[in-house]
Amino acid sequence: MTILYGVLVVLHLVGMAGVVGGWMSTVRHPRVVPAMVHGALTSLVTGLLLVGLAYPVFGGEGIDDAKITVKLVVALAIAVLVWVNRRKDSIPRGLLHGIGLLALLDTGVAVLWSDRFLG
């Protein structure tokens, strides 16, 4: 079960990389690329699975409901934005940067919202 959890963490990070990489690759011609759509959905699904598996794998220890809620809301916002705009040839530059910055925010919450950084 622990190996499955580790594989899901890797897939979760790959999903985030798809969103951030897609954002950086389309700065000159702002649009939503398939990597962003697949990355957002992968991150969302694997994130939900990670939370669900954290209880049987780790006994629910270390689960911060507030952190998970914030990450879920941000991940849903990213997923909705990329899904709604996936077929458009072009999107406003601000929207593209908003999607990318939301992905970085979600990553920042994951890394920085911990006892190690916040005390």
C-alpha positions in Angstrom: 0.0 0.0 0.0 2.9 2.3 0.8 4.4 1.7 -2.7 1.0 2.7 -4.3 1.0 5.8 -2.2 4.5 6.7 -3.5 3.5 6.1 -7.1 0.5 8.4 -6.6 2.7 11.1 -5.2 4.9 10.8 -8.3 1.9 11.0 -10.6 0.6 14.0 -8.6 3.9 15.8 -9.2 3.9 14.9 -12.9 0.4 16.4 -13.2 1.5 19.6 -11.7 4.5 19.6 -14.0 2.1 19.3 -17.0 0.2 22.4 -15.9 3.3 24.5 -15.1 5.2 23.2 -18.2 2.2 24.0 -20.4 1.9 27.5 -19.0 5.6 28.2 -19.6 5.6 26.8 -23.1 2.6 29.0 -24.3 3.6 32.4 -22.9 4.2 33.8 -26.4 0.9 32.4 -27.8 -1.4 32.0 -24.8 -3.6 28.9 -25.0 -4.5 25.8 -23.0 -2.5 22.9 -24.3 -3.4 19.2 -23.7 -0.6 18.8 -21.2 -2.4 21.4 -19.0 -5.7 19.6 -19.2 -4.3 16.2 -18.5 -2.0 17.5 -15.8 -4.8 19.3 -14.0 -7.1 16.3 -14.1 -4.2 14.0 -13.1 -3.3 16.2 -10.1 -6.9 16.5 -9.0 -7.6 12.7 -9.2 -4.3 11.7 -7.6 -4.7 14.3 -4.9 -8.1 12.8 -3.9 -6.7 9.3 -4.0 -3.7 10.4 -1.8 -6.0 11.8 0.8 -8.2 8.7 0.7 -5.2 6.4 1.0 -3.6 8.5 3.8 -6.1 7.1 6.3 -5.4 3.4 5.8 -1.7 3.8 5.0 -0.8 6.3 7.8 -3.8 6.0 10.1 -4.8 9.6 9.2 -1.8 10.9 11.0 -0.5 14.2 9.7 -3.7 15.0 7.7 -4.5 18.7 7.9 -8.1 19.2 6.8 -7.6 23.0 6.2 -4.6 22.4 4.0 -6.4 19.7 2.0 -9.4 21.9 1.6 -7.3 24.8 0.3 -5.5 22.5 -2.1 -8.7 21.0 -3.4 -10.3 24.4 -4.0 -7.2 25.6 -6.0 -7.0 22.3 -7.9 -10.7 22.5 -8.8 -10.2 26.1 -10.0 -7.3 25.1 -12.2 -9.2 22.1 -13.6 -12.3 24.2 -14.4 -10.2 27.0 -16.0 -8.3 24.6 -18.3 -11.3 22.5 -19.1 -13.5 25.4 -20.1 -10.7 27.0 -22.2 -9.2 23.8 -23.7 -10.7 24.2 -27.2 -10.0 27.9 -27.7 -7.2 28.9 -30.1 -6.2 31.7 -27.8 -6.9 32.9 -24.3 -6.1 36.2 -22.5 -2.5 36.3 -21.2 -3.8 37.1 -17.7 -5.9 33.9 -17.7 -2.9 31.9 -18.8 -0.7 33.4 -16.0 -3.6 32.9 -13.5 -3.7 29.2 -14.3 0.1 28.9 -13.9 0.2 30.9 -10.7 -2.6 28.9 -9.2 -0.5 25.8 -10.0 2.5 27.3 -8.2 0.2 28.4 -5.3 -1.0 24.8 -4.9 2.5 23.5 -4.9 3.5 26.2 -2.4 0.7 25.2 -0.1 1.7 21.6 -0.4 5.4 22.3 0.5 5.2 25.3 2.8 2.1 24.6 4.8 3.8 22.2 7.3 5.2 22.2 10.8 8.7 22.4 9.3 8.0 25.8 7.8 5.1 27.3 9.8 6.1 26.0 13.2 
